[in-house]
Amino acid sequence: MLHSSRISLTILILSIVVLACVVPAVALPDSDAVSTAAAETVIAGFVQTALSQTLPPTLEPTLTFTPEPPILSPTATVTPSPTLVPTLPSTATPVVPQISVSVPTNCRVGPGRVYRRVGAILVGETAEVYGRDPTGRYWYIRNPDSSSGFCWAWGEYATVSGNTALLPVYTPPPTPTPTFTPTPSPDFEAVFVGLDTCASVGWWAEIELENTGSIPFRSMGITVRDTVTDVVVASFTDGFPNVDGCSSTVTRDTLAVDRSPVVSAPAFNYNPTGHRLRATIILCSDAGQKGTCVTKTIVFTP
Protein backbone atom coordinates (compact mmCIF):
# COMPACT_ATOMS: atom_id res chain seq x y z
CA MET A 1 0.00 0.00 0.00
CA LEU A 2 2.75 2.47 0.87
CA HIS A 3 4.75 1.49 -2.23
CA SER A 4 1.79 2.32 -4.53
CA SER A 5 1.36 5.71 -2.89
CA ARG A 6 5.00 6.58 -3.54
CA ILE A 7 4.66 5.70 -7.25
CA SER A 8 1.56 7.89 -7.59
CA LEU A 9 3.32 10.79 -5.92
CA THR A 10 6.27 10.49 -8.27
CA ILE A 11 4.00 10.48 -11.32
CA LEU A 12 2.15 13.53 -10.01
CA ILE A 13 5.35 15.50 -9.51
CA LEU A 14 6.60 14.63 -13.00
CA SER A 15 3.30 15.72 -14.48
CA ILE A 16 3.51 19.06 -12.75
CA VAL A 17 7.03 19.59 -14.00
CA VAL A 18 6.00 18.81 -17.59
CA LEU A 19 2.99 21.05 -17.28
CA ALA A 20 5.21 23.83 -16.09
CA CYS A 21 7.37 23.44 -19.11
CA VAL A 22 4.56 23.54 -21.65
CA VAL A 23 2.58 26.39 -20.17
CA PRO A 24 3.31 29.54 -22.27
CA ALA A 25 5.31 32.21 -20.59
CA VAL A 26 3.45 35.27 -19.43
CA ALA A 27 5.19 38.59 -19.38
CA LEU A 28 5.29 39.50 -15.76
CA PRO A 29 7.68 41.62 -13.92
CA ASP A 30 10.58 39.64 -12.61
CA SER A 31 9.37 36.64 -14.46
CA ASP A 32 11.95 34.27 -13.03
CA ALA A 33 11.10 35.02 -9.47
CA VAL A 34 7.35 35.02 -10.09
CA SER A 35 7.48 31.80 -12.03
CA THR A 36 9.56 30.17 -9.46
CA ALA A 37 7.31 31.23 -6.59
CA ALA A 38 4.18 30.31 -8.48
CA ALA A 39 5.56 27.00 -9.42
CA GLU A 40 6.57 26.31 -5.83
CA THR A 41 3.14 27.32 -4.63
CA VAL A 42 1.36 25.17 -7.16
CA ILE A 43 3.63 22.26 -6.52
CA ALA A 44 3.17 22.55 -2.79
CA GLY A 45 -0.59 22.60 -3.25
CA PHE A 46 -0.57 19.59 -5.50
CA VAL A 47 1.78 17.71 -3.20
CA GLN A 48 -0.35 18.47 -0.20
CA THR A 49 -3.49 17.38 -2.06
CA ALA A 50 -1.83 14.28 -3.38
CA LEU A 51 -0.52 13.31 -0.01
CA SER A 52 -3.90 13.84 1.57
CA GLN A 53 -5.52 11.61 -1.03
CA THR A 54 -2.92 8.88 -1.45
CA LEU A 55 -1.21 8.48 1.88
CA PRO A 56 -3.05 7.10 4.82
CA PRO A 57 -3.26 9.44 7.73
CA THR A 58 -0.30 9.31 9.94
CA LEU A 59 -1.32 7.54 13.08
CA GLU A 60 0.41 8.14 16.27
CA PRO A 61 1.59 4.86 17.69
CA THR A 62 -0.60 3.53 20.43
CA LEU A 63 1.50 2.73 23.43
CA THR A 64 0.55 -0.37 25.26
CA PHE A 65 1.13 0.28 28.97
CA THR A 66 1.93 -2.70 30.99
CA PRO A 67 2.10 -1.69 34.61
CA GLU A 68 5.02 -3.17 36.41
CA PRO A 69 4.25 -4.86 39.68
CA PRO A 70 5.25 -2.75 42.62
CA ILE A 71 8.46 -3.71 44.25
CA LEU A 72 7.55 -4.81 47.73
CA SER A 73 9.95 -4.73 50.54
CA PRO A 74 10.27 -8.13 52.22
CA THR A 75 8.09 -8.47 55.28
CA ALA A 76 10.16 -9.08 58.36
CA THR A 77 9.19 -12.02 60.54
CA VAL A 78 8.59 -10.66 63.99
CA THR A 79 9.16 -12.95 66.93
CA PRO A 80 7.01 -11.71 69.78
CA SER A 81 8.90 -10.82 72.87
CA PRO A 82 7.91 -12.86 75.92
CA THR A 83 6.88 -9.63 77.58
CA LEU A 84 4.35 -9.03 74.79
CA VAL A 85 2.50 -12.32 75.33
CA PRO A 86 -0.71 -11.47 77.18
CA THR A 87 -1.00 -13.01 80.58
CA LEU A 88 -4.19 -14.98 81.01
CA PRO A 89 -6.30 -13.96 83.98
CA SER A 90 -6.54 -16.36 86.86
CA THR A 91 -10.09 -17.23 85.83
CA ALA A 92 -9.06 -18.42 82.35
CA THR A 93 -10.06 -21.96 81.49
CA PRO A 94 -6.92 -24.16 81.50
CA VAL A 95 -6.04 -26.15 78.41
CA VAL A 96 -5.91 -29.40 80.37
CA PRO A 97 -8.70 -29.82 82.95
CA GLN A 98 -7.53 -29.64 86.56
CA ILE A 99 -8.83 -31.51 89.59
CA SER A 100 -8.82 -30.44 93.23
CA VAL A 101 -10.45 -31.96 96.30
CA SER A 102 -12.12 -30.78 99.49
CA VAL A 103 -11.19 -33.98 101.34
CA PRO A 104 -7.92 -35.93 100.94
CA THR A 105 -8.63 -38.55 98.26
CA ASN A 106 -6.71 -41.71 97.46
CA CYS A 107 -5.45 -42.32 93.94
CA ARG A 108 -5.45 -45.96 92.78
CA VAL A 109 -4.41 -48.03 89.76
CA GLY A 110 -8.09 -48.49 88.95
CA PRO A 111 -11.46 -46.85 89.65
CA GLY A 112 -12.39 -48.46 92.96
CA ARG A 113 -11.23 -49.50 96.40
CA VAL A 114 -10.36 -52.99 95.16
CA TYR A 115 -7.39 -51.50 93.29
CA ARG A 116 -4.02 -50.82 94.84
CA ARG A 117 -3.38 -47.32 96.21
CA VAL A 118 -0.45 -45.52 94.53
CA GLY A 119 -0.92 -41.92 95.65
CA ALA A 120 -3.31 -39.30 96.96
CA ILE A 121 -4.56 -35.80 96.26
CA LEU A 122 -4.41 -33.57 99.30
CA VAL A 123 -6.49 -30.49 99.98
CA GLY A 124 -4.83 -27.57 98.21
CA GLU A 125 -3.20 -29.74 95.53
CA THR A 126 -4.22 -29.89 91.86
CA ALA A 127 -3.61 -32.48 89.17
CA GLU A 128 -4.21 -32.70 85.42
CA VAL A 129 -7.19 -34.75 84.24
CA TYR A 130 -6.82 -36.93 81.12
CA GLY A 131 -9.91 -39.14 81.14
CA ARG A 132 -12.79 -40.64 83.08
CA ASP A 133 -14.37 -44.02 83.66
CA PRO A 134 -17.63 -45.12 81.97
CA THR A 135 -19.67 -44.29 85.09
CA GLY A 136 -18.30 -40.75 85.34
CA ARG A 137 -17.51 -41.26 89.03
CA TYR A 138 -13.73 -41.58 88.72
CA TRP A 139 -11.16 -39.37 86.98
CA TYR A 140 -7.97 -40.57 85.30
CA ILE A 141 -5.32 -38.08 86.42
CA ARG A 142 -1.60 -37.51 86.61
CA ASN A 143 -0.46 -38.96 89.92
CA PRO A 144 0.40 -36.07 92.27
CA ASP A 145 2.95 -38.35 93.97
CA SER A 146 4.65 -39.46 90.73
CA SER A 147 5.44 -37.06 87.87
CA SER A 148 5.53 -39.91 85.33
CA GLY A 149 2.56 -41.94 86.58
CA PHE A 150 -1.21 -41.86 86.32
CA CYS A 151 -3.96 -43.07 88.60
CA TRP A 152 -7.72 -42.97 89.26
CA ALA A 153 -9.29 -40.58 91.78
CA TRP A 154 -12.83 -40.76 93.15
CA GLY A 155 -14.88 -37.73 92.20
CA GLU A 156 -17.08 -37.58 95.30
CA TYR A 157 -15.07 -34.75 96.88
CA ALA A 158 -13.47 -33.49 93.68
CA THR A 159 -13.92 -30.31 91.66
CA VAL A 160 -12.81 -30.39 88.02
CA SER A 161 -12.16 -27.10 86.20
CA GLY A 162 -11.86 -26.85 82.44
CA ASN A 163 -13.58 -28.47 79.48
CA THR A 164 -14.24 -32.13 80.24
CA ALA A 165 -16.59 -32.76 77.31
CA LEU A 166 -13.77 -34.02 75.07
CA LEU A 167 -12.08 -36.20 77.66
CA PRO A 168 -11.80 -39.84 76.54
CA VAL A 169 -13.60 -42.60 78.39
CA TYR A 170 -11.14 -45.26 79.50
CA THR A 171 -12.02 -48.87 80.20
CA PRO A 172 -10.87 -49.73 83.72
CA PRO A 173 -8.11 -52.33 84.12
CA PRO A 174 -9.19 -55.83 85.15
CA THR A 175 -10.22 -56.15 88.76
CA PRO A 176 -7.31 -57.61 90.70
CA THR A 177 -7.70 -61.05 92.14
CA PRO A 178 -8.36 -60.48 95.83
CA THR A 179 -5.65 -61.71 98.13
CA PHE A 180 -7.13 -63.61 101.01
CA THR A 181 -6.26 -61.96 104.28
CA PRO A 182 -7.57 -63.90 107.23
CA THR A 183 -9.66 -61.88 109.61
CA PRO A 184 -7.97 -61.59 112.98
CA SER A 185 -9.51 -64.32 115.13
CA PRO A 186 -8.52 -63.96 118.77
CA ASP A 187 -8.95 -67.10 120.80
CA PHE A 188 -7.45 -68.98 123.72
CA GLU A 189 -7.79 -72.11 125.80
CA ALA A 190 -7.80 -72.29 129.62
CA VAL A 191 -6.98 -75.30 131.79
CA PHE A 192 -6.91 -75.65 135.62
CA VAL A 193 -3.48 -76.95 136.66
CA GLY A 194 -3.50 -76.78 140.47
CA LEU A 195 -4.15 -74.94 143.75
CA ASP A 196 -1.53 -72.76 145.38
CA THR A 197 -1.48 -71.11 148.81
CA CYS A 198 0.35 -68.67 151.03
CA ALA A 199 -0.66 -68.00 154.60
CA SER A 200 -0.60 -64.27 154.13
CA VAL A 201 -2.62 -64.42 150.90
CA GLY A 202 -4.95 -67.42 150.96
CA TRP A 203 -5.73 -70.09 148.37
CA TRP A 204 -5.94 -69.56 144.59
CA ALA A 205 -6.26 -71.57 141.40
CA GLU A 206 -3.40 -71.83 138.90
CA ILE A 207 -4.70 -71.71 135.30
CA GLU A 208 -2.75 -72.31 132.11
CA LEU A 209 -3.73 -69.98 129.23
CA GLU A 210 -2.83 -70.86 125.64
CA ASN A 211 -3.21 -68.19 122.93
CA THR A 212 -4.66 -70.15 119.99
CA GLY A 213 -5.75 -67.09 118.00
CA SER A 214 -3.96 -64.67 115.66
CA ILE A 215 -3.51 -61.61 117.88
CA PRO A 216 -1.70 -61.08 121.19
CA PHE A 217 -3.52 -60.21 124.43
CA ARG A 218 -2.48 -57.45 126.84
CA SER A 219 -5.00 -57.46 129.68
CA MET A 220 -6.99 -60.02 131.65
CA GLY A 221 -9.91 -60.39 134.01
CA ILE A 222 -10.69 -63.50 136.09
CA THR A 223 -13.82 -64.10 138.16
CA VAL A 224 -14.08 -67.34 140.23
CA ARG A 225 -17.27 -68.47 141.90
CA ASP A 226 -17.43 -71.22 144.57
CA THR A 227 -20.64 -73.00 143.68
CA VAL A 228 -20.75 -74.57 147.16
CA THR A 229 -20.38 -71.41 149.26
CA ASP A 230 -21.44 -68.96 146.52
CA VAL A 231 -18.37 -66.86 147.27
CA VAL A 232 -17.05 -64.84 144.32
CA VAL A 233 -13.54 -63.45 143.95
CA ALA A 234 -12.36 -61.35 140.99
CA SER A 235 -9.30 -59.53 139.68
CA PHE A 236 -8.52 -57.37 136.60
CA THR A 237 -4.95 -56.72 135.53
CA ASP A 238 -2.83 -55.37 132.69
CA GLY A 239 -0.51 -58.23 131.96
CA PHE A 240 -0.57 -61.82 133.20
CA PRO A 241 0.72 -62.37 136.76
CA ASN A 242 1.78 -65.70 138.24
CA VAL A 243 2.20 -65.86 142.02
CA ASP A 244 4.62 -68.56 143.16
CA GLY A 245 3.48 -69.26 146.72
CA CYS A 246 4.85 -66.68 149.06
CA SER A 247 8.18 -66.29 147.27
CA SER A 248 7.64 -64.13 144.17
CA THR A 249 5.28 -62.87 141.50
CA VAL A 250 6.13 -62.86 137.77
CA THR A 251 4.00 -60.79 135.38
CA ARG A 252 4.06 -61.08 131.58
CA ASP A 253 3.10 -57.91 129.70
CA THR A 254 1.73 -59.78 126.67
CA LEU A 255 0.21 -63.16 126.00
CA ALA A 256 1.70 -63.80 122.57
CA VAL A 257 0.31 -66.13 119.95
CA ASP A 258 1.09 -69.81 120.57
CA ARG A 259 2.29 -69.13 124.11
CA SER A 260 0.98 -71.00 127.19
CA PRO A 261 1.85 -69.22 130.43
CA VAL A 262 0.36 -70.08 133.82
CA VAL A 263 -1.52 -67.31 135.59
CA SER A 264 -2.88 -67.02 139.13
CA ALA A 265 -6.58 -66.52 139.81
CA PRO A 266 -7.75 -64.29 142.68
CA ALA A 267 -7.42 -65.93 146.12
CA PHE A 268 -10.04 -67.24 148.52
CA ASN A 269 -9.50 -66.63 152.23
CA TYR A 270 -10.28 -70.27 152.87
CA ASN A 271 -9.34 -73.59 151.38
CA PRO A 272 -11.79 -74.40 148.55
CA THR A 273 -10.47 -77.91 148.06
CA GLY A 274 -13.28 -80.25 147.01
CA HIS A 275 -15.58 -77.42 145.99
CA ARG A 276 -16.83 -77.02 142.48
CA LEU A 277 -15.42 -73.76 141.12
CA ARG A 278 -16.48 -71.87 138.00
CA ALA A 279 -13.93 -69.47 136.52
CA THR A 280 -14.84 -66.87 133.88
CA ILE A 281 -11.76 -65.52 132.07
CA ILE A 282 -11.67 -62.55 129.72
CA LEU A 283 -8.59 -61.70 127.61
CA CYS A 284 -8.34 -58.41 125.64
CA SER A 285 -6.00 -57.09 122.97
CA ASP A 286 -5.57 -53.69 124.67
CA ALA A 287 -4.81 -52.60 128.20
CA GLY A 288 -7.66 -51.92 130.58
CA GLN A 289 -9.76 -54.78 129.19
CA LYS A 290 -10.33 -52.92 125.93
CA GLY A 291 -9.89 -53.65 122.26
CA THR A 292 -10.77 -57.10 120.98
CA CYS A 293 -11.79 -59.37 123.84
CA VAL A 294 -12.56 -63.05 124.17
CA THR A 295 -14.28 -64.74 127.15
CA LYS A 296 -14.08 -68.35 128.22
CA THR A 297 -15.57 -70.22 131.20
CA ILE A 298 -14.15 -73.36 132.78
CA VAL A 299 -15.43 -75.49 135.66
CA PHE A 300 -13.10 -77.49 137.88
CA THR A 301 -12.77 -78.97 141.39
CA PRO A 302 -9.43 -78.51 143.18
C-alpha positions in Angstrom: 0.0 0.0 0.0 2.8 2.5 0.9 4.8 1.5 -2.2 1.8 2.3 -4.5 1.4 5.7 -2.9 5.0 6.6 -3.5 4.7 5.7 -7.2 1.6 7.9 -7.6 3.3 10.8 -5.9 6.3 10.5 -8.3 4.0 10.5 -11.3 2.2 13.5 -10.0 5.3 15.5 -9.5 6.6 14.6 -13.0 3.3 15.7 -14.5 3.5 19.1 -12.8 7.0 19.6 -14.0 6.0 18.8 -17.6 3.0 21.0 -17.3 5.2 23.8 -16.1 7.4 23.4 -19.1 4.6 23.5 -21.6 2.6 26.4 -20.2 3.3 29.5 -22.3 5.3 32.2 -20.6 3.4 35.3 -19.4 5.2 38.6 -19.4 5.3 39.5 -15.8 7.7 41.6 -13.9 10.6 39.6 -12.6 9.4 36.6 -14.5 11.9 34.3 -13.0 11.1 35.0 -9.5 7.3 35.0 -10.1 7.5 31.8 -12.0 9.6 30.2 -9.5 7.3 31.2 -6.6 4.2 30.3 -8.5 5.6 27.0 -9.4 6.6 26.3 -5.8 3.1 27.3 -4.6 1.4 25.2 -7.2 3.6 22.3 -6.5 3.2 22.6 -2.8 -0.6 22.6 -3.2 -0.6 19.6 -5.5 1.8 17.7 -3.2 -0.3 18.5 -0.2 -3.5 17.4 -2.1 -1.8 14.3 -3.4 -0.5 13.3 0.0 -3.9 13.8 1.6 -5.5 11.6 -1.0 -2.9 8.9 -1.5 -1.2 8.5 1.9 -3.0 7.1 4.8 -3.3 9.4 7.7 -0.3 9.3 9.9 -1.3 7.5 13.1 0.4 8.1 16.3 1.6 4.9 17.7 -0.6 3.5 20.4 1.5 2.7 23.4 0.6 -0.4 25.3 1.1 0.3 29.0 1.9 -2.7 31.0 2.1 -1.7 34.6 5.0 -3.2 36.4 4.3 -4.9 39.7 5.3 -2.8 42.6 8.5 -3.7 44.3 7.5 -4.8 47.7 9.9 -4.7 50.5 10.3 -8.1 52.2 8.1 -8.5 55.3 10.2 -9.1 58.4 9.2 -12.0 60.5 8.6 -10.7 64.0 9.2 -12.9 66.9 7.0 -11.7 69.8 8.9 -10.8 72.9 7.9 -12.9 75.9 6.9 -9.6 77.6 4.4 -9.0 74.8 2.5 -12.3 75.3 -0.7 -11.5 77.2 -1.0 -13.0 80.6 -4.2 -15.0 81.0 -6.3 -14.0 84.0 -6.5 -16.4 86.9 -10.1 -17.2 85.8 -9.1 -18.4 82.4 -10.1 -22.0 81.5 -6.9 -24.2 81.5 -6.0 -26.1 78.4 -5.9 -29.4 80.4 -8.7 -29.8 83.0 -7.5 -29.6 86.6 -8.8 -31.5 89.6 -8.8 -30.4 93.2 -10.4 -32.0 96.3 -12.1 -30.8 99.5 -11.2 -34.0 101.3 -7.9 -35.9 100.9 -8.6 -38.5 98.3 -6.7 -41.7 97.5 -5.4 -42.3 93.9 -5.4 -46.0 92.8 -4.4 -48.0 89.8 -8.1 -48.5 89.0 -11.5 -46.8 89.7 -12.4 -48.5 93.0 -11.2 -49.5 96.4 -10.4 -53.0 95.2 -7.4 -51.5 93.3 -4.0 -50.8 94.8 -3.4 -47.3 96.2 -0.5 -45.5 94.5 -0.9 -41.9 95.6 -3.3 -39.3 97.0 -4.6 -35.8 96.3 -4.4 -33.6 99.3 -6.5 -30.5 100.0 -4.8 -27.6 98.2 -3.2 -29.7 95.5 -4.2 -29.9 91.9 -3.6 -32.5 89.2 -4.2 -32.7 85.4 -7.2 -34.7 84.2 -6.8 -36.9 81.1 -9.9 -39.1 81.1 -12.8 -40.6 83.1 -14.4 -44.0 83.7 -17.6 -45.1 82.0 -19.7 -44.3 85.1 -18.3 -40.8 85.3 -17.5 -41.3 89.0 -13.7 -41.6 88.7 -11.2 -39.4 87.0 -8.0 -40.6 85.3 -5.3 -38.1 86.4 -1.6 -37.5 86.6 -0.5 -39.0 89.9 0.4 -36.1 92.3 2.9 -38.3 94.0 4.7 -39.5 90.7 5.4 -37.1 87.9 5.5 -39.9 85.3 2.6 -41.9 86.6 -1.2 -41.9 86.3 -4.0 -43.1 88.6 -7.7 -43.0 89.3 -9.3 -40.6 91.8 -12.8 -40.8 93.1 -14.9 -37.7 92.2 -17.1 -37.6 95.3 -15.1 -34.7 96.9 -13.5 -33.5 93.7 -13.9 -30.3 91.7 -12.8 -30.4 88.0 -12.2 -27.1 86.2 -11.9 -26.9 82.4 -13.6 -28.5 79.5 -14.2 -32.1 80.2 -16.6 -32.8 77.3 -13.8 -34.0 75.1 -12.1 -36.2 77.7 -11.8 -39.8 76.5 -13.6 -42.6 78.4 -11.1 -45.3 79.5 -12.0 -48.9 80.2 -10.9 -49.7 83.7 -8.1 -52.3 84.1 -9.2 -55.8 85.2 -10.2 -56.1 88.8 -7.3 -57.6 90.7 -7.7 -61.1 92.1 -8.4 -60.5 95.8 -5.7 -61.7 98.1 -7.1 -63.6 101.0 -6.3 -62.0 104.3 -7.6 -63.9 107.2 -9.7 -61.9 109.6 -8.0 -61.6 113.0 -9.5 -64.3 115.1 -8.5 -64.0 118.8 -8.9 -67.1 120.8 -7.4 -69.0 123.7 -7.8 -72.1 125.8 -7.8 -72.3 129.6 -7.0 -75.3 131.8 -6.9 -75.6 135.6 -3.5 -77.0 136.7 -3.5 -76.8 140.5 -4.2 -74.9 143.7 -1.5 -72.8 145.4 -1.5 -71.1 148.8 0.4 -68.7 151.0 -0.7 -68.0 154.6 -0.6 -64.3 154.1 -2.6 -64.4 150.9 -5.0 -67.4 151.0 -5.7 -70.1 148.4 -5.9 -69.6 144.6 -6.3 -71.6 141.4 -3.4 -71.8 138.9 -4.7 -71.7 135.3 -2.8 -72.3 132.1 -3.7 -70.0 129.2 -2.8 -70.9 125.6 -3.2 -68.2 122.9 -4.7 -70.1 120.0 -5.8 -67.1 118.0 -4.0 -64.7 115.7 -3.5 -61.6 117.9 -1.7 -61.1 121.2 -3.5 -60.2 124.4 -2.5 -57.4 126.8 -5.0 -57.5 129.7 -7.0 -60.0 131.6 -9.9 -60.4 134.0 -10.7 -63.5 136.1 -13.8 -64.1 138.2 -14.1 -67.3 140.2 -17.3 -68.5 141.9 -17.4 -71.2 144.6 -20.6 -73.0 143.7 -20.7 -74.6 147.2 -20.4 -71.4 149.3 -21.4 -69.0 146.5 -18.4 -66.9 147.3 -17.0 -64.8 144.3 -13.5 -63.5 143.9 -12.4 -61.3 141.0 -9.3 -59.5 139.7 -8.5 -57.4 136.6 -4.9 -56.7 135.5 -2.8 -55.4 132.7 -0.5 -58.2 132.0 -0.6 -61.8 133.2 0.7 -62.4 136.8 1.8 -65.7 138.2 2.2 -65.9 142.0 4.6 -68.6 143.2 3.5 -69.3 146.7 4.9 -66.7 149.1 8.2 -66.3 147.3 7.6 -64.1 144.2 5.3 -62.9 141.5 6.1 -62.9 137.8 4.0 -60.8 135.4 4.1 -61.1 131.6 3.1 -57.9 129.7 1.7 -59.8 126.7 0.2 -63.2 126.0 1.7 -63.8 122.6 0.3 -66.1 119.9 1.1 -69.8 120.6 2.3 -69.1 124.1 1.0 -71.0 127.2 1.8 -69.2 130.4 0.4 -70.1 133.8 -1.5 -67.3 135.6 -2.9 -67.0 139.1 -6.6 -66.5 139.8 -7.7 -64.3 142.7 -7.4 -65.9 146.1 -10.0 -67.2 148.5 -9.5 -66.6 152.2 -10.3 -70.3 152.9 -9.3 -73.6 151.4 -11.8 -74.4 148.5 -10.5 -77.9 148.1 -13.3 -80.3 147.0 -15.6 -77.4 146.0 -16.8 -77.0 142.5 -15.4 -73.8 141.1 -16.5 -71.9 138.0 -13.9 -69.5 136.5 -14.8 -66.9 133.9 -11.8 -65.5 132.1 -11.7 -62.5 129.7 -8.6 -61.7 127.6 -8.3 -58.4 125.6 -6.0 -57.1 123.0 -5.6 -53.7 124.7 -4.8 -52.6 128.2 -7.7 -51.9 130.6 -9.8 -54.8 129.2 -10.3 -52.9 125.9 -9.9 -53.6 122.3 -10.8 -57.1 121.0 -11.8 -59.4 123.8 -12.6 -63.1 124.2 -14.3 -64.7 127.1 -14.1 -68.4 128.2 -15.6 -70.2 131.2 -14.1 -73.4 132.8 -15.4 -75.5 135.7 -13.1 -77.5 137.9 -12.8 -79.0 141.4 -9.4 -78.5 143.2 
